[in-house]
Amino acid sequence: TVQFPIVYEDFWLYGRDIAASEQENLPVDLSAVSYAAQTLARREDAMVFYGVEALGVPGLLNAKGVASVKKSSWDSGEGAFKDVAAAVAALLQNGRYGRHTLVVSLDMYVQMQRIQPGTGVLEYDRIKNLLGGRVYSSSVLKPGTAALLCAQPQYMDLAVGQDIATAYTEAVDLNHHLRVMETALVRLKAADAVVLIV
């Protein structure tokens, strides 16, 4: 058995802001709620990709048995396309059939945004066509990170204990302290359904 980690972010709604919105008949400024939800989403991504070290739970990118292919230069030529095609071949060789999804760090995403010589096509578009449109970037991935996933439920999934919810924690000096939270855990059932491009 594994303990589900709690992922959360706290925020405040201030009494003066609420009173002013009621007096002026204007909506309450909920930017703190939006920021807390975005922070929670980034923390969930970090948990999915890198796990929770304190609980001894690995993520998709640092689990034992994850496959890899050698990365070439993504700055010129068609290195990115060839690397992704090699990762697709590795997944198929491992018997991991289904929808293949590429997840890259922001710097790798930018490197794909260039026209390949002699084609008039962005390298990103070629890769996107190869993968049926499933190319994503994540701000939590370390620079230089690219991974191809066969994200089928028989190979991996996200177990959710408590879906994202907002809880009222306390009132202090007429200000309201709240927490947006969830409990979830990534389950990697077949480590070779992940191919790192390193």
Rosetta blueprint (number, residue, H / E / L):
1 T L
2 V L
3 Q L
4 F L
5 P L
6 I E
7 V E
8 Y E
9 E E
10 D E
11 F E
12 W E
13 L E
14 Y L
15 G H
16 R H
17 D H
18 I H
19 A H
20 A H
21 S H
22 E H
23 Q H
24 E H
25 N L
26 L L
27 P L
28 V L
29 D L
30 L L
31 S H
32 A H
33 V H
34 S H
35 Y H
36 A H
37 A H
38 Q H
39 T H
40 L H
41 A H
42 R H
43 R H
44 E H
45 D H
46 A H
47 M H
48 V H
49 F H
50 Y H
51 G L
52 V E
53 E H
54 A H
55 L H
56 G L
57 V E
58 P L
59 G L
60 L L
61 L L
62 N L
63 A L
64 K L
65 G L
66 V L
67 A E
68 S E
69 V E
70 K L
71 K L
72 S L
73 S L
74 W L
75 D L
76 S L
77 G L
78 E L
79 G H
80 A H
81 F H
82 K H
83 D H
84 V H
85 A H
86 A H
87 A H
88 V H
89 A H
90 A H
91 L H
92 L H
93 Q H
94 N L
95 G L
96 R L
97 Y L
98 G L
99 R L
100 H E
101 T E
102 L E
103 V E
104 V E
105 S L
106 L H
107 D H
108 M H
109 Y H
110 V H
111 Q H
112 M L
113 Q L
114 R L
115 I E
116 Q L
117 P L
118 G L
119 T L
120 G L
121 V L
122 L E
123 E H
124 Y H
125 D H
126 R H
127 I H
128 K H
129 N H
130 L H
131 L L
132 G L
133 G L
134 R L
135 V E
136 Y E
137 S E
138 S L
139 S L
140 V L
141 L L
142 K L
143 P L
144 G L
145 T L
146 A E
147 A E
148 L E
149 L E
150 C E
151 A L
152 Q L
153 P L
154 Q L
155 Y L
156 M E
157 D E
158 L E
159 A E
160 V E
161 G E
162 Q E
163 D E
164 I E
165 A E
166 T E
167 A E
168 Y E
169 T E
170 E E
171 A E
172 V E
173 D L
174 L L
175 N E
176 H E
177 H E
178 L E
179 R E
180 V E
181 M E
182 E E
183 T E
184 A E
185 L E
186 V E
187 R E
188 L E
189 K L
190 A L
191 A H
192 D H
193 A H
194 V E
195 V E
196 L E
197 I E
198 V L
